[in-house]
Amino acid sequence: MCKPARYALRFLVVIAIVSLIPMLFNSPSPASSPYVSALSSLAVPQTFAGTKCSYQGCTGGSRYNTVCGKATSATNCQNYKGFCLFSSC
């Protein structure tokens, strides 16, 4: 192989490697524009750790479950205007 062809091949390999480097990093966040690509939602979003689970549920009280107490299931409990509200973790 002659030298000019060898240099051209090396140059093309370097260009190919440099063009693939941005694929290794995170993609930028989608722009707030009406012209966003339909494929932009296919990227996997980052996941973050959830909130701490308190393992409390609605227990006791009168005929209304108004008190938060210990529970064996993974639930969070909170009192809101006299009512007990719980959600799963």
N, C-alpha and C positions, 0 to 999 in steps of 0.2 A: 504494500500500500504506500502511495507516495505521501510525502510530508504534508502538503496542503490538505489532502483528504483526511489525514489523521488529525490535524488541527481542527478541521471543520467538525469531525465527529466528536472530539473532546469538547468543543464549544457547544454543540447541541446537547451533549450529556449534562454539562454544567447548567445550561438554560433549563433543561427538564427538571433537574434537581431543585433549582432555585424556584421554579414555578410550583413545585409540590410542597414547599415549606409552609405556606399559609394554611394548608389543609391540616397541619398538625396542631394548630392553635385554635382557640374558641372563635366561633364566628361572632361578628358584632351583633348587638341587640337590634331587633327590627325597628325600622324608622316608623314614626307615627305619621304615616302618609296614606292617602287613599290609593296610592300606586304600589302597594306592597305585593310581592309575588305570592301566588297561591301556595307555592312550595315552601315558603318561609316558616310555616307552622310545623313542618315535618321534622325540624331539628329538635333534638331531645333537650328539654330545659334542665337547668341545674336543680338538684334536689337539696333541701336543707333539712336539718334535724328538726323533729317535731317538738312540741312543748312537753314539759314533764307531766307524766301521768300521776294523778293523786290517788288512784284506786279508791275513790269514794263514790257512793251512789245515794239515791234518795231512800231514806229509811225513817222509821218511827214517825212520831208526830201523831196528830189526830187522824181523822179519816183522809186528810190530805197529807201527802208525803212532803213535809216542809223542812225536814232536817237532813243534813248530809252526814252520812256515817261511813264506816269502813265497808268496802265491798271486795269480793274476790275477783271480780271481772275488771278489765282495764277500762275504767270510766272516770271521767272528771265530773264533779258536782259543784254547783254553786246555787246560792239562794238569790232569787230575784223577786222583789216586791212580795215576799211571803210565800213564793212558790219555789219548789225545788226543781232545778233544771239539770239534766245530766247529758253528757255526750261521750261517745266512745273515743278512746285515745288513738 
